[in-house]
Amino acid sequence: MQTYLVSYIILISIMGFWSMGEDKKRAVKRQYRLSEKTLFLIALLGGGLGSILGMYVFRHKTKHWYFKIGMPLIVLLQAVIIYNIGTLL
């Protein structure tokens, strides 16, 4: 069970990182963008760490307060949930 959870978190974090980079690339090229809802959904589904890393590596969405505050809160909430699940097993 723990192996699956760790694998899932790694994969969805990679997706979060990629989505920040892809949206930044599209923004620079003035192409169709990923919605902010999509970026937050990926973070909520477990990709928060990758999304935060992508924000700062690609310098994307770092001026938006709701990303600067929201993404770390999502990661904190997920850490609490994962910790509680771990104590139940």
LUMMAR-854733 format. One record per residue (C-alpha): x, y, z; residue number from 1. Coordinates in steps of 0.1 Angstrom, whole numbers. Example, Ala and Ser with C-alpha at 12.3 -4.5 7.8 and 13.67 -1.06 7.14 Angstrom:
BEGIN
123/-45/78/1;
137/-11/71/2;
END
This chain:
BEGIN
0/0/0/1;
27/25/10/2;
47/17/-22/3;
16/25/-43/4;
11/58/-24/5;
47/69/-28/6;
46/60/-65/7;
14/79/-70/8;
27/110/-52/9;
59/109/-73/10;
40/106/-106/11;
14/133/-98/12;
42/156/-86/13;
60/152/-119/14;
27/160/-136/15;
24/192/-114/16;
59/202/-122/17;
53/196/-159/18;
20/215/-159/19;
37/246/-145/20;
64/244/-171/21;
40/238/-199/22;
17/267/-189/23;
47/290/-186/24;
58/280/-221/25;
23/286/-235/26;
21/320/-217/27;
54/331/-233/28;
42/320/-268/29;
7/335/-262/30;
-10/301/-268/31;
-40/285/-252/32;
-32/281/-215/33;
-40/256/-188/34;
-66/270/-165/35;
-57/279/-129/36;
-84/255/-118/37;
-65/227/-136/38;
-32/237/-119/39;
-48/237/-85/40;
-66/204/-92/41;
-33/187/-100/42;
-20/200/-67/43;
-50/189/-48/44;
-48/154/-63/45;
-13/150/-48/46;
10/170/-70/47;
15/199/-47/48;
52/194/-42/49;
59/193/-79/50;
36/223/-85/51;
55/244/-60/52;
88/233/-74/53;
76/241/-109/54;
64/275/-98/55;
98/286/-87/56;
119/268/-113/57;
99/283/-141/58;
91/315/-122/59;
54/310/-130/60;
25/322/-109/61;
48/334/-82/62;
32/369/-81/63;
-3/355/-75/64;
-10/355/-37/65;
-34/326/-40/66;
-7/304/-56/67;
20/316/-31/68;
-3/308/-2/69;
-26/281/-16/70;
0/257/-29/71;
19/254/4/72;
-14/250/23/73;
-24/222/0/74;
9/204/6/75;
6/209/44/76;
-29/195/43/77;
-18/165/23/78;
11/159/46/79;
-13/158/76/80;
-36/134/57/81;
-7/111/47/82;
7/111/82/83;
-27/102/96/84;
-32/75/71/85;
3/62/80/86;
-6/60/116/87;
-37/40/109/88;
-18/13/90/89;
END
